[in-house]
Amino acid sequence: MEEGLLRYEKLAEDLGGIIVAGNLRPGERLPSVRRLSRERRLSVSTVLQALHQLEDRGLVEARPQSGYFVRHAAARRAPPDPRSTPEEPVPVDVSQRLMHVLQAGVRPGIAPLAAALPSSSLLPVATLQRLYGGVVRRHPQLLEGGSHINMDEPALVRQLVLRSVGWAGPLAAAEFVITNSCTEALGLCLRAVTRPGDTVAVESPAYYLMLQLLETLGLKALEIPTDPRSGISLEALDLATRGSRIAACLLVPNASNPLGSIMPDENKWRLARLMVERAVPVIEDDIYGDLHFGNQRPRPIKAFDHAGNVMLCSSFSKCLSPALRIGFVAAGRYRPQIALHKTITSGGTNPVTQLVLAEYLESGACARHMRGLRRIYQRQVEAMRAAVARYFPPTTRITEPQGGFVLWVELPADVDTSALYEQAIAAGVGYVPGELFSASGMYRNCLRLNCGNPHTPEIDNAVRRLGELMDS
């Protein structure tokens, strides 16, 4: 295996060097897989591994039935550099500013580049509507009562277990708690393993909703440097968790929000082992795991956890419908505490929706939908990257997301995206300023863009107007 790894890395290095040096022009076709296999005396799978690595780096793109081509240079800006982060935990205070940004971003006439929501045109709404009608007719008793004790529909839990077979081992049915959203799942996990005043390690930049949860629970955030390609720094996390000052880790290792990075499996394994040794619980948000751009679904940290120390949270809001309000947590050894908090705070999750989701997952329609949706999101992200490269200042840095549908943009140091926000709203464009992804107020020259909508001329024009503000 190691020999094969070295071979595909060498081929990727050789091809990448030719592209970066300009010896292959944007849009030019690479030699075919079979030709590379024959000339380099490599297996086809090894050649494909090399090409997939070049795809991840944003240097080439695959075109169905045509081969691999050099990507347009305009979309290949250097990703943001990881920054040094505060060494001490800080209280969180982002909610009021964030609520203003999100509310302004959904006003009529504002281009929807702020909240990370998919276009309804991409979602299987009609199919779900039909399933609701069928479930209610077949199970009328579900509308006659509810339960704070029997909260999880076995049919849905069974489908979640089946979905985990390919990437987690599988997960045990007894671990699951069905929640009203991924947000509720994350909040329940935090309540189960922390107390007010505790410190939680988070990625930096961190998803702003996670910072909101810490704020409402009276918790402090310790920001850990995070690489735009490989995720959180294990070296920094190692240092931070020595001693006993960290109560939990709250992470998005697969297609992180806002960077779009995916942690390598080796890092996930090391992190899982390290946190068990340090007795630090891990709360893992895997909501974007199914929206990867690679050939295989990335495994969560949970797949490498054999001690029940990782709580895996997710939902279907980014791929089926935000209105479903169905999430879940595979809670490991913390299941009793989480179930108790769930019982007290909100009781059982809507059983009708649980069965609707179970039937949709069982039908096979979900798998087909997800394959198409991943391709669509990848195209939309690439279109947004190209637009930012065209319209924003020349020294702008752009992430190369490996999944999801958000884009993190680092502007020149003299651009303050919080100060520019009201001007952008007046120009009909929403976004989320970078400082809202940091408990300590970092990233004022950064912003996050939503790519969940088809890249129409209207969206492209909104990006152009935003770029003009950056240059004014």
N, C-alpha and C positions, 0 to 999 in steps of 0.2 A: 504493500500500500504506500509506504514511504517513497519507494522508487517511482511509482506512478505519479505521486504528488509532485515530486521534483520535476518530472518530465513535463507535466501540463503547465506548471509554473514557468518553466523555461520557455516553452512555446508561447505562453501569454506574454512573457517579458519581451521576447523577440518581436512578436507582432505589434505589441504596444509601443515599443521603441520606434518601429517604422512609422506608425501612425503619428505619434507625437512629433517626430522629426519632420513630418510633412511629406514623406515619400509616398503616402497614399492620400489622395484627396477626399474631402467629404463627399459621401455618396458613392465612392468607388467600391466595387465588389471585391471582397477578399477571395483568395483561392478557395476552392471547394473543400469540404470536409474530407472527401475521399482523396483529393490530391494532396492535402496536407498530411493525411494518414500515410499515403504511399511514400511521399518524398521525405518525411521526417521519421519514417519507420515507427509510427505510433499507432496504437489502436484508435478506432473511431471514437470510443468513449473518452479517451484521453484528450483527443483533439477537441471534442465537445466541451469537456471541462475547461480547457483553456479559453475557448470562445465565450463560455458563460462567465468566466472571470472578467474578460474584457467587456462583456455586457454590463456587469456589476459596476465596472469602473466608468461606464458611460462612453466608451471608445467605439463600440460597434453596436449594431442592431441587427436582429434577425428579421428577415422578411419571408413570410410563408411561401414555400415552394420556389424561392429565389436564391436563398443563401444568406450570407452575412455581409454587411456593408458598413463602411466607415460612417460614423454619425457626423452630423453637421457640427462644425466647430463652434458655432454660436451657443450651443447648448452645453458645451464642456467648460464651464467655469470652475475654478478651484473651489472645493467646499470650504465652509468656515473652519477656522482653526479652533481646536479646543482651548478654552481659556482657563487661567488660574481662577479658582473659586475661593470664597471665604473659608478660613480654617475653623471657624467657630459657628455653631448653629445660631440661627436667627429666628425671631418670631415672624409669622407670615401675615401680611396685610395687603391682599390683592383684590379682595372680593368686590368692593365698591367700584373701583376703577374698571374691573373686568365686566361687571354687570352693565356699566355704561357703554363699554365697547360692543358687547354682544347685542344689546338692545338697539344701538345705533346701526349696527350692521345688518339688521333685518327690516329696516324701514323701507317703505315702497320707494323704488327708484334707485336703491343702493345696490351696486354689483355685489353678489354674494361671495366675497372672498375672505370673510372673517370666520364665522363658525364652521367647524369641520363637519359639515352635513352633506350627504349625497343628494344629487338631483332625484326627485321622485320619478322622473322618466327612466331611471336606471333600475328601479326596484320592482319586484314582482307583486305589485299592489293588487291587481285584479285576481291573481291566483289566491292570494291570502284572503281576499274578500269572499271568494267562493268557499274556501275552507271554513271560514267562520260560520257561514250559513249551514254547512253540512254538520259541523261539530255541534252546534246548538240544537239542530233537529235530532241528532242521534243521542245526545246527552243532555236532555232538558233539565235533569237534576242539578247540573252544574250552576244553574242560575237560581237555585232555590236556597242556597246557603253557602257557608264558607268554613274554613278551619284554620285555627292558629296552631294546630298540632300536626296534622297531615298536610304539609305545605307543598310537597314536591310530587308532581304527577309521575308515576313510574314509567309511563310511555316516553316522556321527554327525557328523563334520566337515562333510560336505556339508549336512546338515540345519541345522547351526549357521550355515553361510554363508548358506543360504536365509533363515533367520530374520532375519539382519542386513540384508537387502536394503532393507527399509522404513525403517531408522533409522540405518544406519551407512555405507552407500555402495556395495557391501557390503564386509564384511571378507574378507581373503584367506585361503584355506585353509591356506597355508603358515605363517600366523601362529599357528595353534592348537596348544595343548598340552592334552590331556585330563587332568584331575587327579582326586584322590580327594574333593575338596570345594572349595568356594570358599575355605575357610580355607587349604587346602594351596596353592591358586593364589596367594593373597595372600602367604603365607610364602615361596614360591618367588620371587616378584617382589622381595620385600625382600632376599632373599639375593643376587639377581642384581645389585642396584644399590647396596647399602650394605655397610658394614663395622662391626663392633662399635665403639661410641662415636660413630657418626654421629648426626645429628639429622634427624628426619622430621617434616614439617608435617602436622598432623591437624586435623580440625574440632573445635570445642569447643561442646557436648559431643561426644565421640567414641564410636563403638561400642566397647564394652569388649573384645571379642575382638581388635580391632586393637591396643589397648593391651597386651593379653597377648602378642601376637606381638612387639611392640617390646621388651617386657620380656625374653622368652626369647632374643632375638637381641642383647641388650645395646645397644639403641638408645635414644636420647633422644627425647622428644616435645616439639614446640613447638606449643602450642594456639593455633589461629587463631579469632577470633570468628566465630560462625555465626548467621545470621538464621533464625528458625523458618519463614519463608516462602520466602526466596530463596537460602538456603544460605550457603556460606563467603564471608567478606568478601574481595573481590578487592583492595581497598585495603590491608588488613592483610597479605594474602599477598604483594602487591607489595613492601611494606616488608621482610617477613621474608626474601624471597629475594634481596634486593640483597646483593652479595658472594657468598661461596661456602660459607656455613655450613649450608645445607639440602641434604641428600643426595637427598631424594625427597619427594613429596606422596602421602599415603594418604587417599583421599576416597570418600564415598558421595554423589554428586550427585543421584541420583534416588531420591526417597522415603527420605531419609537415616534412619539408625537412630542416635539415637532421635527426632529431630525430625519426620521425615516430610516435610521440605522438598524441593522440586525446583528446582534452579538454572535460571534462564531460559537459553534458547539463547544469547543475546548474552553472558551471563557465561561459559558453557562455551567459546564461541569465544575470548573474551578470555583465559581461563585457559590454554587449549591453546596459544595463540600466545605468551603471556608465559612459560610454562614452557619452550618451545622456545628462546626468546631467552635464558633464564637457564640453559639446559642442566640443568634439573631434571626427572628422570623423574616421570611421574604414574602411580600405581597406583590404578585405579578399580574400586571394588566396585559392580557393577550388579545385585546379586541381587534388588533390589526394582523394577527398571525395568519388568518385565512386569506388576507389580501396581499400576500407576497408577490413579487414579480419574478421569482426564480422558478425553476422546474419542480422543486419539491417544497412542501410546506416546512418552514423552519420549526424545529422543535422548541418548546418552551423550556424555561429553567426547570419547571415541574418534572419534565422527563428525566432529569438527572438527580432528582430528589428521592432518596430511599428512606428518609427519616420522618416524613410527614411535616417537614418544616416550611414548605412552600405552599402558599394559598394562591391558586390560579383563578383569576377573575376574567370574565368576558361577557359579551352580549352579541345580539344580532342587529344592533342599530345602524351599523355602518354598511351592512350588506343586504339586509332584507327590508327593514323599516324602523326608523327611530320611534315610531308610534307604538310598536309592539310592547315596549317596556318590559322586556324579558332579558334577564341576565342570569348569571350563575357564578358560583364559586366552588371549586374543588378544594376543600378546606384542609385536607390532611388531618393532622392531630388536633387542629383547632376547631373542628367541626362542631363539637358540643357548645362551645362558647358562642360561635357565630350563629348557630341555630337559635340559641336562647335570645340573643340580641335581635334577631330577625322576628321572632315570635312577639317580643315586647314592642318593637318599634313599628312594624307594619303588618304583621301576620302573614297569611298565605298570599302568594302571588296568583294573579288571575288564572284560575284553572282552565277556562275556555281558551285563552291565548296559549297556555302551555300545551294543550292538545292540538291546537291549530299548528303550532310550531313543530310538534312531534310528527304530525302527519306530513307536513311539508318536507321535513328532513328524511322521513322514511321513503317518500315517493321517488327519490332520485332527482327530482326537479331542482333541488337546492344545489347539488353538485354541478349540474349543467349550468345553472345560473352563475355560480361562483367562478367557473372557468371563464365565462364571457366577461364577467364583471372585472376580474383581475386585469384582463387585457385592456378593457376600457379605461380603468383607472390609470394604468401605466401610460396609455396614450395621452390622457389628459394631463398627467404630471409632466410628461415630456413636452407637451405643447405649452404648458405654463412656464417651464424652464426656458424654452426657446424665446418666449415672449419677454420674460424678465431679462434675458441676455440681450435682446434687441433694444429694449426701451430704458433700462436702468443704467446708472452711471457705469463707465467702463471697468472700474475696480471692484464692482459688486461681486460677492462670492455667493454661490448657489449650491445647496445640497444636491446630492444624487440619490434620492430616496430608493430604498430597496423594497418598498411596499407602502400600502396606505394611499392617502390622497392629499397630503399636505406638503408644503414646500417652505423651507426655512431659508431666509435671505439675509445676508450680512452686507450692509451698505457701508460707504466710506465713514470714517470715524466722526466726521462733523455733521452727519445726518442724525437727527433725533426723531425717531418714528413716533414717539408719544407727543412731541410738540407739533408734529405735522398731521396728527390724526384728524383734528377738526377740519383742516383744509381738505383732507382726502374725502371726508364725509360730504363736505360742501360740493366737492367735485363728483360725487356719486359713486365713491369707491370705499368699501370696507376692508379692513385687515385687522390683525391682532398685533399690537406693538410688542416688541421683544421683551421689554422689562416685565411684562406680565407672566413670563415663563421663568422668573427668578425671584426667590424670596428676598434677595438682597438688592434687587433693582438693577442687575446687570443687563446687558444686551439692548441698551437704548438705541443703538444703531442697527438693530435687527427687526425683522417682522416675519410673521407667518401668513401664508396664503392658502386658502382652501382651493383644492383642485377637484372637488367633487361634482362639478357641473361640466357638461360638454363645453369645449373651448370654442365658443361661438364668436363671430365678429364683435358682438357686444362685450364679451369678456375680454377679448384681445384689446379692444379700445379702452376698457377700464384700466388694464395694465399699462397701456400707453400713457393715459392721463396721470396715473400714479408715478410713472417714471419721470414725467415732466415736472411734477412737484419736487422730486428729489433733486432735480437740476436747477430749480428756480432759486 
